[in-house]
């Protein structure tokens, strides 16, 4: 497979790495200033509705790192990505598209987790009231747009025969 990434893929990769590093640094710099109880769950409107120990931030960071690693591995194993149509998984166009989708989703998830970490800490010290109303629609869009884009492009490749080896 062509291992070159598009410029947009590189932007998303950098955004993922930066979001991870900033989240870790943010928690590290503010750990001692955090109260023992912090919000650990937020409702659909972004308001905290459950509280727990600040060690939950460490679990959130660990989850973020694990998710980033899992999605980085998934970039190389596009055959494991479940899609609702038959396409030639060996087609370079299909592989590039699936890899780009995973890279975009990794960026959306890591940036969203940074938002959650930062909002959690701000809420814990009284500087914010939760994630905010924008979080849920922004997160849904950031995940949904790459998936829908990828499915539309895959369907176009499938119909043209470029992903199945068939020509019309």
C-alpha positions as CSV (number, residue, x, y, z in Angstrom):
1,X,0.0,0.0,0.0
2,X,1.1,3.5,-0.7
3,X,2.3,4.7,2.7
4,X,2.2,8.4,1.9
5,X,-0.4,10.3,3.7
6,X,-2.3,13.3,2.4
7,X,-1.7,16.8,3.8
8,X,-5.0,16.5,5.6
9,X,-4.1,13.2,7.1
10,X,-0.9,14.8,8.5
11,X,-2.8,17.7,9.9
12,X,-5.1,15.2,11.7
13,X,-2.2,13.1,13.0
14,X,-0.5,16.3,14.4
15,X,-3.8,17.4,16.0
16,X,-4.1,13.9,17.6
17,X,-0.6,14.0,19.0
18,X,-0.9,17.6,20.2
19,X,-4.3,16.9,21.9
20,X,-2.8,13.9,23.7
21,X,0.2,15.8,24.9
22,X,-1.8,18.9,26.0
23,X,-4.3,16.7,27.9
24,X,-1.5,14.9,29.8
25,X,0.3,18.2,30.5
26,X,-2.9,19.9,31.5
27,X,-3.7,17.2,34.1
28,X,-0.1,17.2,35.3
29,X,0.1,20.9,35.7
30,X,-3.2,21.2,37.6
31,X,-3.3,18.0,39.5
32,X,-2.4,19.5,42.9
33,X,-4.9,22.3,42.5
34,X,-7.8,19.9,41.9
35,X,-10.3,19.1,44.6
36,X,-10.6,15.4,45.7
37,X,-14.1,15.2,44.1
38,X,-14.5,16.1,40.4
39,X,-17.3,15.6,37.9
40,X,-17.0,12.1,36.3
41,X,-20.1,12.1,34.1
42,X,-22.0,14.7,32.1
43,X,-25.6,14.7,30.8
44,X,-26.7,15.4,27.2
45,X,-26.8,19.1,28.0
46,X,-23.2,19.0,29.1
47,X,-23.9,19.5,32.8
48,X,-22.2,17.3,35.4
49,X,-24.5,14.6,36.9
50,X,-22.0,12.4,38.8
51,X,-19.0,13.1,40.9
52,X,-16.0,11.0,41.9
53,X,-12.4,11.0,42.8
54,X,-9.9,12.9,40.8
55,X,-8.1,9.7,40.0
56,X,-10.8,9.3,37.3
57,X,-8.9,11.8,35.3
58,X,-6.0,9.3,35.1
59,X,-8.4,6.7,33.8
60,X,-9.7,9.2,31.2
61,X,-6.2,9.9,30.1
62,X,-5.4,6.2,29.9
63,X,-8.5,5.6,27.9
64,X,-7.5,8.4,25.5
65,X,-4.0,6.9,25.0
66,X,-5.4,3.4,24.5
67,X,-8.0,4.7,22.0
68,X,-5.3,6.5,20.1
69,X,-3.1,3.4,20.0
70,X,-5.9,1.2,18.9
71,X,-6.9,3.6,16.1
72,X,-3.2,3.9,15.0
73,X,-3.1,0.1,14.7
74,X,-6.4,0.2,12.8
75,X,-4.8,2.5,10.2
76,X,-2.6,-0.4,9.1
77,X,-5.3,-3.1,9.2
78,X,-8.1,-1.7,7.1
79,X,-9.5,-5.2,6.6
80,X,-10.7,-5.1,10.2
81,X,-12.8,-2.0,9.7
82,X,-16.4,-3.0,9.5
83,X,-18.2,-1.2,6.6
84,X,-21.7,-2.0,5.3
85,X,-20.8,-2.8,1.7
86,X,-18.7,-5.1,-0.3
87,X,-15.5,-3.5,-1.6
88,X,-12.1,-4.8,-2.6
89,X,-10.1,-4.3,0.6
90,X,-6.9,-4.6,-1.5
91,X,-7.8,-1.7,-3.7
92,X,-5.3,1.2,-3.0
93,X,-8.1,3.7,-3.2
94,X,-10.2,1.8,-0.6
95,X,-7.3,1.4,1.7
96,X,-6.3,5.1,1.5
97,X,-9.9,6.1,2.2
98,X,-10.3,3.8,5.1
99,X,-7.0,4.9,6.6
100,X,-8.0,8.6,6.2
101,X,-11.3,7.9,7.9
102,X,-9.6,6.3,10.9
103,X,-7.0,9.1,11.1
104,X,-9.8,11.7,11.1
105,X,-11.8,9.8,13.7
106,X,-8.7,9.5,15.9
107,X,-8.2,13.3,15.7
108,X,-11.9,13.9,16.6
109,X,-11.7,11.5,19.6
110,X,-8.4,12.8,21.0
111,X,-9.5,16.5,20.7
112,X,-12.9,15.6,22.2
113,X,-11.1,13.9,25.1
114,X,-9.0,17.0,25.6
115,X,-12.2,19.0,25.7
116,X,-13.6,16.7,28.3
117,X,-10.4,16.7,30.5
118,X,-10.2,20.5,30.4
119,X,-13.9,21.0,31.1
120,X,-13.8,18.5,33.9
121,X,-11.0,20.3,35.6
122,X,-12.5,23.7,35.1
123,X,-15.8,22.5,36.4
124,X,-14.1,20.9,39.5
125,X,-12.5,24.2,40.5
126,X,-15.7,26.3,39.7
127,X,-14.4,28.0,36.5
128,X,-17.0,26.3,34.3
129,X,-20.4,24.6,34.5
130,X,-19.7,21.5,32.5
131,X,-18.9,20.6,28.9
132,X,-21.2,23.1,27.5
133,X,-24.2,22.6,25.1
134,X,-21.9,22.6,22.1
135,X,-20.0,19.5,23.1
136,X,-22.5,16.8,22.0
137,X,-23.3,18.2,18.6
138,X,-19.7,19.0,17.8
139,X,-18.6,15.5,18.9
140,X,-21.3,13.8,16.9
141,X,-20.4,15.9,13.8
142,X,-16.7,15.3,14.2
143,X,-17.3,11.5,14.3
144,X,-20.2,11.4,11.8
145,X,-18.8,13.6,9.0
146,X,-15.7,11.4,8.3
147,X,-17.8,8.2,8.4
148,X,-20.5,9.5,6.1
149,X,-17.9,11.0,3.7
150,X,-16.1,7.7,3.6
151,X,-19.2,5.7,3.0
152,X,-20.3,8.0,0.2
153,X,-16.8,7.8,-1.4
154,X,-16.7,4.0,-1.0
155,X,-20.1,3.7,-2.6
156,X,-18.9,5.7,-5.5
157,X,-15.8,3.5,-5.9
158,X,-17.9,0.4,-5.6
159,X,-20.4,1.7,-8.3
160,X,-17.6,2.6,-10.6
161,X,-16.0,-0.8,-10.2
162,X,-12.7,0.7,-9.1
163,X,-12.9,-1.0,-5.7
164,X,-14.0,-4.4,-6.9
165,X,-11.8,-4.9,-9.9
166,X,-14.9,-4.9,-12.1
167,X,-15.3,-2.4,-14.9
168,X,-18.6,-1.1,-16.2
